[in-house]
Amino acid sequence: MPYNTATVAIRTPATSPWLPLVLVLAALAAPLLRADHTLAQANFRVTWSVEKTGPTHVELAGVVVNESSQDALDVYVTAAAVDASGKILARGIAFVAPQIPTRRSAEFSARVPNVRGTTAFRVSVSNFRFGLGRGESP
């Protein structure tokens, strides 16, 4: 017994004429975003050491130096536990300081989950903005 003798039309979804342009622009912008992150990291020097290792967390202590010509505001670091291949196994984000004046430094403490397979840590400034410090005006 046949199911149905109705004719079924198959349509492919319509695509926007802008889609190829958007994809090209996204591909071109991706390296620029990465370069911007790399450029931002060039404005800071981060040094750190392992302070404590516990059963659940590893505590890292360090210093962020603002090597730019502008004050850095609302500075955060991300500490990552990585395995031998460089894969990130765990992360911890720590607030460093509300302001790090130009050519000055601030200390931080960051906690990262203690994960089996960790062979190293990476710490970098993950969020900040440049601006005038408190009490200053243009």
C-alpha positions in Angstrom: 0.0 0.0 0.0 1.7 3.3 -1.0 2.1 6.0 1.6 1.0 8.9 -0.3 0.9 10.0 -3.9 1.4 13.7 -3.0 4.3 15.6 -4.6 6.8 17.0 -2.2 8.9 19.9 -3.1 12.3 20.1 -1.4 13.7 23.7 -0.9 17.1 24.7 0.3 17.1 27.4 2.8 17.6 30.9 1.4 20.9 32.4 2.3 21.6 36.1 2.7 23.6 37.8 -0.1 25.6 39.3 2.8 26.7 36.0 4.2 29.9 35.6 2.1 30.9 39.2 3.0 30.3 38.6 6.7 32.3 35.4 6.6 35.3 37.1 4.8 35.2 40.0 7.3 35.1 37.6 10.3 38.1 35.7 8.9 40.0 38.9 8.4 39.2 40.2 11.9 40.1 37.1 13.8 43.9 37.6 13.6 43.5 41.2 14.5 41.6 40.3 17.7 44.4 37.9 18.6 47.0 40.6 17.8 45.2 43.0 20.0 45.4 40.5 22.9 49.1 40.0 22.3 49.6 43.8 22.1 47.8 44.2 25.4 50.0 41.6 27.0 53.1 43.5 25.8 52.0 46.3 28.2 52.4 44.1 31.2 55.0 42.0 32.8 53.7 39.2 35.0 55.9 37.2 37.4 54.6 34.5 39.8 55.5 31.5 41.9 53.6 28.6 43.5 52.9 29.6 47.1 50.9 26.6 48.4 49.7 23.3 47.0 46.6 21.8 48.7 44.5 18.8 48.0 41.9 20.9 46.1 43.7 24.1 45.0 47.1 25.6 44.1 47.8 29.1 45.2 49.9 31.3 43.0 51.4 34.6 44.2 52.8 37.2 41.8 53.3 40.7 40.6 51.8 42.5 37.6 53.9 45.4 36.3 52.2 48.1 34.1 54.9 48.9 31.5 52.6 51.2 29.4 52.5 54.9 29.4 48.9 54.9 30.8 47.3 53.9 34.1 45.7 50.4 34.0 42.4 50.2 35.7 40.4 47.2 36.9 43.1 44.7 36.3 42.5 40.9 36.5 44.7 37.9 35.8 43.8 34.4 34.7 45.9 31.6 36.0 45.7 28.3 34.0 46.8 24.8 34.9 48.1 23.1 31.8 49.2 19.6 30.9 52.3 18.6 29.0 50.7 19.3 25.6 49.6 22.8 26.7 45.9 21.9 27.1 44.2 24.0 29.8 42.9 21.7 32.5 41.6 24.4 35.0 41.5 28.1 35.4 41.3 30.7 38.2 40.6 34.4 37.7 41.8 36.9 40.3 41.3 40.6 40.7 44.7 42.4 40.9 44.0 46.0 41.6 41.5 48.8 40.8 44.5 50.8 39.4 48.1 50.2 38.5 49.7 53.5 37.6 52.1 53.7 34.7 55.5 52.0 35.4 54.2 50.7 38.7 53.2 47.2 40.0 50.7 45.4 42.1 50.7 42.0 43.8 48.1 39.3 43.3 47.1 35.9 44.6 45.3 33.5 42.4 43.8 30.0 43.2 43.6 27.3 40.6 41.9 23.9 41.1 44.5 21.2 41.7 43.9 18.9 38.7 45.6 15.6 38.0 47.9 15.9 35.0 48.9 19.5 35.6 52.6 20.0 34.6 52.7 23.8 34.5 50.8 27.0 35.0 50.3 30.1 32.8 49.4 33.5 34.2 48.4 36.5 32.1 46.5 39.7 32.4 43.1 38.8 31.1 41.1 42.0 31.7 41.9 45.7 32.1 41.2 49.1 30.7 43.5 52.1 30.2 42.4 55.4 31.6 43.1 58.2 34.0 43.5 57.2 37.6 41.3 58.5 40.4 41.7 62.2 41.2 43.1 63.0 37.8 41.3 65.0 35.2 42.0 65.6 31.5 
